[in-house]
Amino acid sequence: MVPTRRDSPQSPIRLGIDASNLRIGGGITHLVELLRESNPAEHGFERIFVWASAATLARVEDRPWVEKRTSAALEASLPRRVSWQRLVLPQELSAAKIDLLFAPGGSIVVKFKPVVTMSRNMLPFEWTELRRFGLSRTALKLALLRWNQGTSFERADGTIFLTRYAFDAVTKATGSLKGRTAIIPHGVDTRFRMSPRCQRAAAELTALDPLRVVYVSTVDEYKHQWNVVEAIGRLHAEGLPIRLDLYGSARPSTLPRLTEAIKRVDGERQFVRYWGAVDYSEIHQCYAAADVCVFASSCENMPNILIESMAAGLPIACSDRGPMPEVLGDAGSYFDPEDPVSIADAVRQLALAPQLRADKALAAFEASSQFSWARCARETFDFLSMVAREHQNSSAK
């Protein structure tokens, strides 16, 4: 049986959030910031119930209208969590008299109406990118995720997309969706916001004080760090004083490829350095120490690292794939992420033209103002309220 509420059209809304599959990364950040910046009462919500692991709930700030709930099953393996979603969660939703379920992880397991979900991961819907993983467990997992999320989007009463690019790519794969849709980008933490710095002339760059290029991202097949290393090596060989700092955790399958590229280009580790993972609370310091940001991903849904770099007031050499041009607009110097020569050309263009760097940095910084968690929270709760009210009205007829 599918539990539903059949109250009067304007009755207060009780929202349930199934965050049981949010374990790390941007999904948790989104949940935390969404609840921190929201004022649910303004949108007709009286109470919000959040089901998640203890670690996730610990990051959610206490609010009088938030009720945190967990279970031993949510600390267990994926099969047990899915079993909990199918068998236990429906009972909990019914007991809490939930009017609307929000599943921000992208997959809907529980049978419930109405339900809203989100598109967060583009890899399952980009066949070109998926093929980079070959015949591997990761490729199989992504293929299953494509089916699971595609099915979830088709049955949802509402689906939130983060960019127009993601909406177009997903609906091309699934066809038109029956439920309502909205495009609501993520925000960026205010600690990343730094006014653009004065730009040094090319003649002021020296071996002791080179142009400092930063690339922050997980080392993965579609992030192309090795191509960036090759590009920086070309510029260094041309005599340009330059240094590349790479930050981010690495997949076991891709770290050897990056290590080999660094060894080949800069065996003495004089101008290319890989620092590994950095705690999210410290990432803004990586941007603060840089002159230029490189972002070479070929597959993104909402490129959070890109908007962080924009907010940090950096000139950006950026991949021309996916939603990156949509997000960065005219503020980027674009390249083909699979071509080291193209990457080198984009970085060289910025390196040799301080006024261009200044103009691009300012444009990026100003464009970043549209990405705020306050806006994200307001638009998200507007959308959730609309879906809930429409269901209440149709149920009352």
C-alpha distance (Angstrom), angle and dihedral (degrees) to the residues before:
residue distance angle dihedral
M1 . . .
V2 3.81 . .
P3 3.83 110.6 .
T4 3.81 115.7 -136.8
R5 3.81 137.9 167.4
R6 3.81 119.2 -124.9
D7 3.77 103.1 -170.8
S8 3.80 129.3 141.6
P9 3.84 114.8 -66.2
Q10 3.80 94.8 -104.5
S11 3.77 99.7 39.6
P12 3.84 116.7 128.5
I13 3.78 114.0 -84.7
R14 3.79 123.9 -123.9
L15 3.79 110.9 -154.5
G16 3.77 126.6 -157.6
I17 3.81 121.1 -162.2
D18 3.79 117.9 -160.3
A19 3.81 100.8 -156.1
S20 3.80 93.4 154.8
N21 3.82 92.6 120.2
L22 3.81 95.8 47.2
R23 3.79 103.5 102.6
I24 3.82 108.7 147.0
G25 3.78 143.2 -4.8
G26 3.76 133.0 15.9
G27 3.79 96.2 -6.8
I28 3.80 92.2 64.1
T29 3.81 92.2 42.9
H30 3.80 89.2 53.0
L31 3.81 92.6 49.9
V32 3.81 93.6 47.1
E33 3.81 94.8 47.0
L34 3.80 93.5 41.9
L35 3.80 92.3 57.4
R36 3.82 94.0 38.7
E37 3.81 93.8 54.3
S38 3.79 99.3 38.0
N39 3.78 132.7 97.8
P40 3.81 99.9 -164.2
A41 3.80 94.7 -177.0
E42 3.80 89.5 67.2
H43 3.80 87.8 61.7
G44 3.80 96.9 44.7
F45 3.83 99.4 -96.1
E46 3.79 117.8 136.6
R47 3.81 100.2 -179.9
I48 3.80 139.8 7.9
F49 3.80 123.7 -153.0
V50 3.82 117.2 -161.2
W51 3.80 121.3 -163.5
A52 3.80 112.2 -165.1
S53 3.79 145.1 120.7
A54 3.79 118.0 -67.1
A55 3.81 91.3 -108.5
T56 3.81 92.3 53.9
L57 3.80 93.0 46.0
A58 3.81 90.5 50.3
R59 3.81 88.5 64.1
V60 3.81 93.6 51.0
E61 3.79 110.1 92.2
D62 3.79 116.6 -122.4
R63 3.79 114.2 -103.8
P64 3.81 128.1 173.7
W65 3.80 89.7 -121.5
V66 3.84 96.0 47.6
E67 3.79 121.7 88.4
K68 3.79 115.0 -169.6
R69 3.78 119.2 -151.9
T70 3.78 131.6 -179.7
S71 3.79 140.3 164.8
A72 3.78 138.3 -158.7
A73 3.81 86.9 -110.0
L74 3.81 89.9 63.6
E75 3.80 90.0 61.3
A76 3.81 91.6 52.1
S77 3.82 135.4 83.0
L78 3.80 123.6 -60.4
P79 3.84 95.9 -98.5
R80 3.80 91.3 54.5
R81 3.82 91.8 46.7
V82 3.80 90.5 51.1
S83 3.80 89.9 48.9
W84 3.80 89.2 52.0
Q85 3.81 90.5 50.9
R86 3.80 91.7 51.6
L87 3.78 100.3 41.4
V88 3.81 110.2 22.3
L89 3.79 107.0 27.5
P90 3.86 94.5 63.9
Q91 3.80 89.4 58.0
E92 3.81 91.7 48.4
L93 3.79 92.0 49.1
S94 3.78 90.7 50.9
A95 3.80 93.1 47.3
A96 3.81 91.4 49.8
K97 3.84 90.6 47.9
I98 3.79 91.7 -126.8
D99 3.82 115.7 -167.8
L100 3.80 97.9 -171.1
L101 3.80 133.6 19.0
F102 3.80 120.7 -148.8
A103 3.82 115.9 -162.2
P104 3.83 103.8 -175.7
G105 3.81 94.1 175.2
G106 3.80 92.3 76.9
S107 3.82 99.8 -116.1
I108 3.80 124.4 93.5
V109 3.79 112.6 -155.9
V110 3.80 104.5 155.3
K111 3.81 120.3 75.6
F112 3.79 104.5 -120.0
K113 3.79 140.1 134.2
P114 2.97 129.4 -113.4
V115 3.79 104.4 24.0
V116 3.80 133.3 165.8
T117 3.80 124.4 -162.4
M118 3.81 138.9 176.1
S119 3.79 137.8 -125.6
R120 3.82 105.7 -130.0
N121 3.80 107.7 151.9
M122 3.82 124.5 57.6
L123 3.81 97.9 -179.9
P124 3.84 94.3 84.5
F125 3.80 90.6 53.8
E126 3.80 98.9 45.8
W127 3.82 108.0 76.9
T128 3.81 92.5 -173.5
E129 3.79 90.4 56.5
L130 3.78 94.7 41.0
R131 3.82 90.3 56.0
R132 3.80 89.8 61.5
F133 3.82 87.4 75.9
G134 3.81 93.1 58.6
L135 3.80 119.6 -162.2
S136 3.77 96.7 -20.5
R137 3.77 141.5 127.6
T138 3.81 88.5 -105.1
A139 3.81 91.4 55.6
L140 3.82 91.0 49.7
K141 3.79 90.8 48.5
L142 3.81 91.3 51.0
A143 3.81 91.9 47.9
L144 3.82 90.4 52.3
L145 3.79 89.5 46.5
R146 3.81 89.7 53.7
W147 3.80 90.0 56.4
N148 3.81 94.1 42.1
Q149 3.79 96.7 47.7
G150 3.79 94.1 39.3
T151 3.80 89.0 54.9
S152 3.81 90.5 46.7
F153 3.80 92.8 52.2
E154 3.79 90.8 49.2
R155 3.81 94.1 53.3
A156 3.82 97.4 38.8
D157 3.79 121.9 107.3
G158 3.79 87.7 -143.3
T159 3.81 136.3 12.2
I160 3.80 125.9 -165.2
F161 3.80 118.7 -150.1
L162 3.79 123.2 -166.6
T163 3.82 98.5 -147.1
R164 3.79 138.6 15.0
Y165 3.80 87.6 -117.2
A166 3.82 91.0 58.8
F167 3.81 91.6 47.9
D168 3.80 92.1 51.7
A169 3.82 94.7 44.9
V170 3.81 95.6 47.1
T171 3.80 96.8 43.9
K172 3.79 89.3 47.9
A173 3.81 86.1 61.1
T174 3.80 98.6 38.9
G175 3.79 102.1 30.5
S176 3.80 122.1 -130.6
L177 3.79 113.7 -21.3
K178 3.80 120.8 -126.7
G179 3.79 95.3 -144.3
R180 3.78 128.9 67.2
T181 3.78 119.2 -81.3
A182 3.79 134.7 -156.4
I183 3.80 135.8 -177.9
I184 3.81 108.9 -136.6
P185 3.82 117.1 163.7
H186 3.78 123.4 -150.1
G187 3.78 122.1 -106.8
V188 3.78 132.1 -123.8
D189 3.80 126.4 -121.7
T190 3.80 114.0 -107.1
R191 3.82 91.2 -125.9
F192 3.80 88.1 73.8
R193 3.81 93.1 58.4
M194 3.81 110.6 106.0
S195 3.78 124.9 156.8
P196 3.82 114.0 -114.6
R197 3.80 112.9 -88.4
C198 3.80 128.6 -129.2
Q199 3.79 108.9 -85.1
R200 3.80 121.2 -127.2
A201 3.79 120.2 -132.4
A202 3.80 116.2 -112.7
A203 3.82 89.1 -110.6
E204 3.81 89.7 60.2
L205 3.81 93.1 59.8
T206 3.79 112.9 101.2
A207 3.78 138.8 174.2
L208 3.81 88.9 -103.6
D209 3.80 93.5 44.8
P210 3.82 106.3 27.2
L211 3.79 131.8 167.9
R212 3.79 102.7 -75.4
V213 3.81 113.0 -140.2
V214 3.80 120.3 -171.2
Y215 3.79 130.5 -164.5
V216 3.81 115.8 -175.5
S217 3.80 115.4 -173.0
T218 3.77 144.6 103.4
V219 3.80 110.4 -80.2
D220 3.79 101.3 -113.9
E221 3.79 141.1 144.8
Y222 3.80 93.4 -94.4
K223 3.81 97.1 42.3
H224 3.84 94.7 71.2
Q225 3.82 98.5 -153.0
W226 3.82 90.2 158.1
N227 3.80 90.3 59.8
V228 3.79 90.0 51.7
V229 3.81 89.7 51.1
E230 3.82 89.9 51.7
A231 3.81 90.4 49.4
I232 3.80 94.1 50.3
G233 3.81 89.0 47.3
R234 3.81 89.6 56.2
L235 3.79 92.0 51.4
H236 3.80 92.1 47.1
A237 3.81 89.9 50.7
E238 3.81 88.1 53.6
G239 3.80 88.7 59.5
L240 3.80 98.2 -103.5
P241 3.83 110.9 145.4
I242 3.79 100.1 -125.4
R243 3.80 140.7 147.3
L244 3.80 130.7 -165.2
D245 3.80 123.1 -152.6
L246 3.81 116.7 -169.5
Y247 3.81 120.8 -163.5
G248 3.80 129.3 -177.5
S249 3.77 144.2 80.4
A250 3.81 117.6 -81.4
R251 3.77 136.5 -136.3
P252 3.83 111.1 -123.4
S253 3.81 89.7 -121.4
T254 3.81 94.7 54.7
L255 3.80 104.6 37.2
P256 3.85 93.4 77.0
R257 3.80 89.7 53.5
L258 3.79 91.5 52.9
T259 3.80 92.7 43.7
E260 3.81 91.2 51.3
A261 3.81 91.7 49.9
I262 3.80 92.2 50.8
K263 3.81 91.6 47.2
R264 3.80 91.2 50.8
V265 3.81 95.9 45.6
D266 3.81 100.6 34.9
G267 3.77 111.8 10.3
E268 3.81 92.0 170.6
R269 3.83 93.0 51.9
Q270 3.79 90.7 -126.4
F271 3.80 100.1 139.6
V272 3.83 107.0 6.0
R273 3.78 119.6 63.6
Y274 3.79 131.7 173.2
W275 3.80 111.2 -158.0
G276 3.80 100.5 -179.1
A277 3.78 125.3 -138.2
V278 3.79 120.8 -4.7
D279 3.78 124.3 -160.7
Y280 3.80 110.9 -104.6
S281 3.81 90.4 -124.2
E282 3.82 89.3 62.8
I283 3.80 102.1 41.7
H284 3.81 93.8 98.0
Q285 3.81 87.8 65.2
C286 3.83 89.6 61.2
Y287 3.79 89.8 58.2
A288 3.80 92.9 43.7
A289 3.82 90.7 58.6
A290 3.83 94.5 50.2
D291 3.81 136.4 86.4
V292 3.80 98.3 -162.2
C293 3.80 134.3 18.9
V294 3.81 124.5 -144.0
F295 3.80 120.2 -160.2
A296 3.80 112.1 -177.0
S297 3.80 104.8 168.6
S298 3.79 118.1 135.7
C299 3.82 96.7 -164.3
E300 3.80 127.0 45.3
N301 3.77 139.0 143.6
M302 3.79 98.4 -164.7
P303 3.84 110.2 -3.8
N304 3.80 99.6 -142.6
I305 3.80 92.7 175.4
L306 3.79 89.4 55.7
I307 3.81 94.1 53.7
E308 3.81 89.7 45.3
S309 3.82 88.7 55.1
M310 3.79 90.1 47.5
A311 3.80 91.5 51.3
A312 3.82 89.4 48.2
G313 3.80 89.7 64.1
L314 3.80 96.1 -117.7
P315 3.80 128.6 147.6
I316 3.81 105.3 -117.7
A317 3.79 133.3 -145.7
C318 3.78 101.4 -160.7
S319 3.79 144.2 -174.3
D320 3.79 113.7 -103.5
R321 3.84 92.3 -142.9
G322 3.79 133.3 100.5
P323 3.80 120.0 -9.6
M324 3.80 95.0 -22.9
P325 3.84 96.1 103.4
E326 3.82 88.9 45.1
V327 3.80 91.2 55.1
L328 3.82 101.1 36.2
G329 3.79 98.9 33.1
D330 3.80 116.7 177.4
A331 3.81 91.5 -15.3
G332 3.81 94.5 84.9
S333 3.78 137.6 80.7
Y334 3.81 100.1 -139.5
F335 3.81 133.6 -148.3
D336 3.79 143.7 169.0
P337 3.84 103.5 -96.4
E338 3.81 92.1 -149.4
D339 3.82 94.1 55.4
P340 3.84 117.9 72.5
V341 3.82 90.1 -165.4
S342 3.81 90.8 56.5
I343 3.81 90.9 47.7
A344 3.80 91.0 49.2
D345 3.82 90.8 50.2
A346 3.82 92.2 53.4
V347 3.82 94.0 47.4
R348 3.82 92.1 44.2
Q349 3.79 90.2 52.4
L350 3.79 90.1 56.8
A351 3.79 95.0 39.9
L352 3.80 95.4 55.1
A353 3.82 97.4 42.3
P354 3.84 114.1 59.4
Q355 3.80 92.7 178.7
L356 3.80 90.7 53.5
R357 3.79 88.8 50.3
A358 3.80 90.5 50.9
D359 3.81 93.2 47.6
K360 3.81 94.2 46.9
A361 3.82 92.7 45.7
L362 3.80 92.3 51.5
A363 3.80 92.6 46.1
A364 3.80 91.2 49.8
F365 3.80 92.4 46.8
E366 3.80 92.2 50.8
A367 3.82 92.1 45.9
S368 3.82 90.4 52.8
S369 3.81 90.5 66.3
Q370 3.81 90.0 78.5
F371 3.81 89.9 64.5
S372 3.80 106.4 76.6
W373 3.78 130.9 145.2
A374 3.80 89.6 -135.8
R375 3.80 90.0 60.1
C376 3.80 91.3 43.7
A377 3.82 91.6 52.0
R378 3.81 93.9 46.2
E379 3.80 94.8 48.6
T380 3.81 93.0 42.8
F381 3.79 94.3 53.0
D382 3.80 90.6 44.2
F383 3.79 88.3 56.0
L384 3.80 94.8 43.9
S385 3.80 90.3 49.3
M386 3.79 92.1 50.3
V387 3.80 92.6 52.0
A388 3.81 92.1 46.6
R389 3.83 93.6 48.0
E390 3.80 92.7 48.2
H391 3.80 90.3 52.7
Q392 3.80 92.3 46.8
N393 3.80 91.2 49.8
S394 3.79 93.7 48.2
S395 3.81 91.2 46.9
A396 3.81 91.4 51.4
K397 3.80 93.0 57.2
